[in-house]
Amino acid sequence: MRTAHRPPHVVGTVGSNHVGMRQFNERIVLQAIRLHGALPKAELARVTRLSMQAVSVIINALLNDGLVIKQDRLRGRIGQPSVPIALNPDGAFTLGIKLGRRSLDVLALDFAGQVRCREIVEYDYPDPEIIFPAMRGKLALVESMLGDHASRIVGIGVAAPLWMGGWRDLISAPGQVLDAWSRIDIRERVQQMTRLPIEFAKDTTAACAAELVTGHGQRVHNFLYVYIGTFIGGGLVIDGRLHHGPNGNAGAIGSAPIDGATQLLHRASGLVLEQAIRQQGAPGRAAHDARALSSALRGVTDAWIADAARSLASTIATSAAVLDLDAIVIDGSLHRDLIAALIEATSRALETQRWEGIARPALLQGHAGADARAMGGAILPLYAHFAPSHQLFLKTAPAYT
């Protein structure tokens, strides 16, 4: 694969000298456009609190780098017609890898956050001897699908479980295959395939990043993110920023205890529904598409929804008491209508919880669905190269109310 494309003026870190501050201000402008959409220079100056002269200089540099484009003039307003400045979708690209227990996804994300192409490999269990050769091939294929745009790939983001070999009571796989993951540094194995820089995050934390950037995170500043795939997991956003935790495991809702011997993932994971569906003689993959809502399987699915909702409600109430959240965002690789039904059932189950002294958070459905983990992986290098660090000196969109 090619080396990383590094547009001038944009990828540097914040520094105390003039050049470092200019690079930081460019990131601030890019972030403003990403948050608010296409804006004229005057409006960019307002939301970034930069001078009009500084914004003009920055926009000229970003135009030269191909990171932004001019849209048609806005007419019919008082004063001179203004020209909105938008992100150039072809300005830069990132690749996202979701390494899961049942599938491998590789996709390309453009500078505007849209998926350009994707490749998926499905398997019964995660065998590293199969997964990593397939990953190398899919990375090369996705890069070739970008054509000339491949020279503008700035990095690869990898989203994977932190304990791929865990919970053997739920995963039917040879013991030696699961044991192998304890000796594998996933980030290093991917780095061996490319000279592009690699970013790594827990898979559900990466999915949370996708929701933060492209979904409810634009107006909800404190939320627990719940993702239901093969297992249930999550991520955490505090004060509008992704919170990883000291071990990179913040928001690990699947590990929340339900009783002395059971965790939430034993009740609310997609794998539990898969197993119930197999007992009816249907393929497990039916849990992730419209077949789960068919008349033949609706009884099994409704039973899973009821049990999952009760367990989720208990965990949500505890999380709200500890974290004081605005919302719980629930998403997953299951069918969108099934996620919506689970949210409705969880809302009813929350009525049975005691809320004295606790602010009850809103329940919201996530935006990205099955693509969330791979998209979140791709977003990681996008933000590493082009977003300002930590505090955003912006007038952000209003918080959720």
C-alpha positions in Angstrom: 0.0 0.0 0.0 1.0 3.6 -0.5 2.5 5.9 2.0 0.2 8.4 3.8 -0.8 11.6 1.9 0.0 14.5 4.2 -1.6 17.8 3.0 0.5 20.8 4.0 -0.5 23.2 6.8 -3.1 20.8 8.2 -1.6 17.8 9.9 0.8 19.5 12.4 0.1 19.6 16.1 -0.6 22.7 18.2 2.6 24.6 19.0 3.6 27.8 20.6 5.1 29.3 17.5 3.2 31.1 14.6 3.2 28.0 12.3 1.8 25.7 15.0 -1.0 28.2 15.8 -1.8 28.5 12.1 -2.1 24.8 11.8 -4.3 24.6 14.8 -6.6 27.4 13.5 -6.9 25.5 10.2 -8.1 22.5 12.1 -10.6 24.7 14.0 -12.0 26.0 10.6 -12.3 22.4 9.2 -14.0 21.3 12.4 -16.5 24.2 12.2 -17.4 23.2 8.7 -17.8 19.6 9.7 -20.1 20.5 12.6 -22.2 23.2 10.9 -22.0 22.4 7.2 -21.0 24.7 4.4 -20.5 28.3 5.8 -19.4 31.6 4.2 -16.2 33.1 5.5 -18.0 35.7 7.7 -20.0 33.0 9.4 -16.8 30.9 9.9 -15.2 33.9 11.5 -18.2 34.1 13.9 -18.3 30.5 15.0 -14.5 30.1 15.3 -14.0 33.5 16.9 -11.1 34.1 14.4 -10.7 37.4 12.6 -12.1 37.7 9.1 -8.5 38.2 7.8 -7.3 35.0 9.5 -10.2 33.0 8.1 -9.5 34.3 4.6 -5.9 33.2 4.7 -6.8 29.8 6.1 -9.5 29.2 3.5 -7.1 30.1 0.7 -4.6 27.6 2.1 -7.3 24.9 2.4 -8.5 25.5 -1.1 -4.9 25.1 -2.4 -4.6 21.8 -0.5 -7.9 20.6 -2.0 -9.5 20.1 1.4 -12.4 22.5 0.9 -14.4 23.8 -2.1 -16.5 26.8 -2.9 -20.2 26.4 -3.4 -22.5 28.5 -5.5 -23.0 32.1 -4.3 -25.9 32.8 -2.0 -28.1 35.5 -3.5 -31.2 37.3 -2.5 -29.8 38.5 0.8 -28.9 42.0 2.0 -25.3 42.9 1.1 -22.8 41.2 -1.2 -23.5 37.6 -2.3 -21.6 35.2 0.0 -19.9 32.0 -1.0 -20.3 29.0 1.3 -17.2 26.9 1.9 -17.7 23.2 2.2 -15.5 20.2 2.8 -14.2 18.6 -0.4 -15.3 14.9 -0.2 -12.2 14.0 -2.4 -9.8 16.0 -0.2 -8.7 13.1 1.9 -9.6 9.5 2.6 -9.2 7.0 5.4 -9.7 3.3 5.6 -11.6 1.6 8.4 -11.3 -2.0 9.6 -13.8 -3.7 11.8 -12.4 -7.0 13.0 -15.2 -8.9 14.7 -16.0 -12.3 16.1 -18.2 -13.1 13.1 -17.1 -10.8 10.3 -14.4 -8.6 8.9 -15.4 -5.3 7.3 -13.0 -3.0 5.4 -14.3 0.3 4.0 -13.1 3.7 2.7 -14.4 6.9 4.1 -14.1 10.2 2.3 -13.4 13.6 3.8 -17.1 14.4 4.2 -17.6 11.2 6.2 -19.4 9.2 3.5 -18.6 5.5 2.8 -17.2 5.2 -0.7 -16.8 1.4 -0.8 -16.7 -1.6 1.5 -15.8 -5.2 1.5 -17.1 -7.8 4.0 -15.8 -11.3 5.0 -18.1 -13.5 7.1 -17.0 -16.5 9.2 -18.3 -18.8 12.0 -15.5 -17.9 14.4 -12.5 -15.6 14.5 -9.5 -17.6 13.2 -6.4 -15.4 12.9 -4.9 -17.7 10.2 -7.9 -16.8 8.0 -8.6 -13.3 9.1 -5.3 -11.5 8.6 -4.6 -12.8 5.0 -8.2 -11.9 4.1 -7.7 -8.4 5.6 -4.5 -7.8 3.6 -6.4 -8.7 0.4 -9.4 -6.6 1.2 -7.2 -3.6 2.1 -5.5 -3.9 -1.3 -8.9 -4.3 -3.0 -10.5 -1.2 -1.3 -7.5 0.9 -2.1 -7.7 -0.2 -5.8 -11.4 0.7 -5.8 -10.4 4.3 -4.9 -8.3 4.6 -8.0 -6.3 7.9 -8.2 -7.9 9.0 -4.9 -5.8 6.3 -3.1 -2.9 8.7 -3.0 -4.9 10.8 -0.6 -5.4 8.1 2.0 -4.1 9.5 5.3 -4.4 6.5 7.6 -6.1 3.3 8.7 -8.3 2.9 11.8 -8.8 -0.5 13.3 -11.8 -1.4 15.5 -11.7 -4.7 17.3 -12.7 -6.3 20.7 -10.1 -6.0 23.4 -10.7 -9.6 24.4 -11.2 -11.5 21.2 -10.7 -14.9 22.8 -13.0 -14.3 25.8 -16.5 -15.6 26.7 -15.9 -19.1 25.4 -19.2 -20.2 26.9 -20.9 -18.2 24.1 -18.5 -18.7 21.2 -18.3 -22.1 19.5 -14.7 -22.2 18.4 -11.6 -24.5 18.8 -9.8 -23.5 22.1 -6.5 -23.2 20.4 -7.9 -20.6 17.9 -9.2 -18.4 20.7 -6.0 -18.9 22.7 -4.0 -17.5 19.7 -5.5 -14.1 20.2 -3.8 -13.6 23.6 -0.5 -13.7 21.7 -1.5 -11.3 18.9 -1.0 -7.5 18.8 -3.8 -6.6 16.3 -2.5 -3.1 15.7 1.0 -4.4 15.0 -0.3 -7.1 12.6 -2.1 -4.5 10.6 0.9 -2.2 10.7 2.9 -4.9 9.0 0.6 -4.7 6.0 1.1 -1.0 5.3 3.2 2.1 5.7 0.1 4.2 6.5 -0.3 5.2 10.2 -2.6 3.1 12.3 -5.1 4.1 14.9 -6.7 1.5 17.1 -9.8 1.5 19.4 -12.1 -1.0 21.0 -14.8 -1.9 18.4 -17.7 -0.4 20.3 -15.7 2.7 21.3 -15.1 3.2 17.6 -18.8 2.8 16.9 -19.4 5.4 19.6 -17.0 7.7 17.7 -19.1 7.3 14.6 -22.2 8.3 16.5 -20.4 11.3 18.1 -19.2 12.6 14.7 -22.1 11.8 12.4 -25.1 11.2 14.6 -26.6 12.3 17.9 -23.2 13.5 19.2 -23.6 16.7 17.3 -26.2 17.9 19.8 -26.1 15.4 22.7 -23.0 16.1 24.9 -23.2 13.3 27.5 -24.4 9.9 26.5 -23.7 6.2 27.0 -23.6 4.4 23.6 -24.8 0.8 23.4 -24.0 -1.3 20.4 -25.6 -4.8 19.9 -23.7 -7.0 17.5 -22.5 -10.6 18.2 -22.0 -9.3 21.7 -23.4 -6.1 23.3 -20.9 -3.4 24.2 -20.6 0.3 24.4 -18.7 3.6 24.5 -19.0 6.8 26.5 -19.1 10.5 25.6 -18.6 13.1 28.3 -18.8 16.8 27.6 -18.9 16.2 23.9 -15.7 14.1 23.9 -15.1 10.4 23.5 -13.9 9.0 26.8 -11.7 6.0 26.5 -10.8 5.4 30.2 -7.3 4.4 31.5 -7.6 0.9 29.9 -9.4 1.9 26.8 -12.5 0.1 28.0 -14.9 2.9 29.1 -18.5 2.1 28.4 -18.0 -1.7 28.5 -21.7 -2.2 29.2 -21.7 -5.8 28.1 -19.6 -6.8 31.2 -22.1 -5.2 33.6 -23.2 -7.8 36.1 -26.9 -8.8 36.1 -26.5 -11.3 38.9 -23.6 -13.2 40.5 -23.0 -15.5 37.5 -24.5 -13.5 34.6 -23.4 -10.4 32.7 -25.5 -8.2 30.4 -23.9 -9.8 27.3 -25.4 -13.2 28.3 -28.9 -11.6 28.0 -28.8 -8.8 25.5 -26.2 -9.9 22.9 -27.1 -10.6 19.3 -25.5 -14.0 19.7 -28.2 -15.0 22.3 -30.9 -14.3 19.7 -28.9 -16.2 17.1 -28.8 -19.3 19.3 -32.6 -19.1 19.9 -33.3 -18.8 16.2 -31.1 -21.8 15.4 -33.1 -23.8 17.8 -36.1 -23.1 15.6 -34.2 -24.5 12.6 -33.4 -21.2 11.0 -29.9 -19.8 10.3 -28.3 -17.7 13.0 -27.7 -14.8 10.5 -31.5 -14.3 10.5 -31.0 -12.5 13.8 -29.4 -9.7 11.9 -32.0 -9.1 9.1 -35.7 -8.9 8.5 -36.2 -12.6 9.0 -36.0 -12.1 12.8 -39.3 -10.1 12.5 -41.1 -12.6 10.3 -44.1 -14.4 11.6 -42.1 -17.7 11.8 -39.6 -16.2 14.2 -41.4 -13.3 15.8 -42.2 -15.3 18.9 -38.6 -16.1 19.6 -37.5 -12.6 18.8 -40.1 -11.1 21.1 -39.0 -13.3 23.9 -35.4 -12.1 23.4 -36.5 -8.5 23.3 -38.4 -8.8 26.6 -35.4 -10.4 28.4 -32.9 -8.0 26.9 -35.0 -5.0 27.7 -35.3 -5.9 31.3 -31.6 -6.4 31.7 -30.8 -3.2 29.8 -33.1 -1.2 31.9 -31.4 -2.2 35.1 -28.0 -1.4 33.6 -29.1 1.9 32.2 -30.5 3.0 35.6 -27.3 2.2 37.3 -25.3 4.0 34.6 -27.5 7.1 34.9 -27.0 7.2 38.6 -23.2 7.1 38.3 -22.7 9.2 35.2 -25.6 11.7 35.1 -26.3 11.2 31.4 -28.4 13.2 28.8 -29.2 10.1 26.8 -28.6 6.4 26.0 -28.0 5.8 22.3 -28.7 2.3 21.2 -27.6 0.9 17.8 -26.4 -2.4 16.4 -25.9 -4.8 13.5 -29.5 -6.1 14.0 -32.3 -5.0 11.7 -33.2 -1.3 12.3 -36.8 -2.2 13.1 -35.6 -4.8 15.7 -33.4 -2.1 17.3 -36.4 0.2 17.4 -38.6 -2.5 19.0 -35.9 -3.1 21.7 -35.7 0.6 22.5 -39.5 0.7 22.9 -39.4 -2.3 25.2 -36.5 -0.9 27.2 -38.4 2.3 27.6 -41.3 0.4 29.1 -38.9 -1.5 31.3 -37.4 1.7 32.6 -40.8 2.6 34.0 -40.3 -0.2 36.6 -37.0 1.3 37.8 -36.9 3.7 40.8 -35.7 7.1 39.6 -35.7 9.1 42.9 -32.5 11.2 42.9 -31.6 10.2 39.3 -32.2 12.1 36.1 -33.7 9.7 33.6 -31.9 9.8 30.3 -33.6 9.8 26.9 -33.4 6.7 24.8 -32.3 7.4 21.2 -31.7 5.1 18.2 -28.3 5.4 16.7 -27.6 6.4 13.1 -24.9 4.2 11.6 -26.2 0.7 12.2 -24.0 -2.2 11.0 -21.4 0.2 9.5 -20.8 1.9 12.9 -17.7 0.1 14.0 -15.8 0.2 10.7 -16.9 3.9 10.1 -15.7 4.7 13.6 -12.4 3.1 12.9 -12.0 5.2 9.7 -13.0 8.3 11.7 -10.1 7.9 14.1 -7.3 8.8 11.6 -9.5 11.4 10.0 -9.6 13.2 13.4 -6.0 12.5 14.2 -4.9 14.4 11.1 -7.6 17.1 10.8 -9.4 17.8 14.0 -8.2 20.2 16.8 -7.1 18.5 20.0 -9.5 18.2 22.9 -11.1 21.5 23.5 -12.9 23.0 20.5 -13.0 26.8 20.6 -16.4 26.8 18.8 -19.9 27.9 19.3 -21.2 24.4 19.0 -24.7 23.2 18.1 -27.2 23.4 21.0 -27.1 20.5 23.5 -29.9 18.0 23.7 -32.9 19.1 25.8 
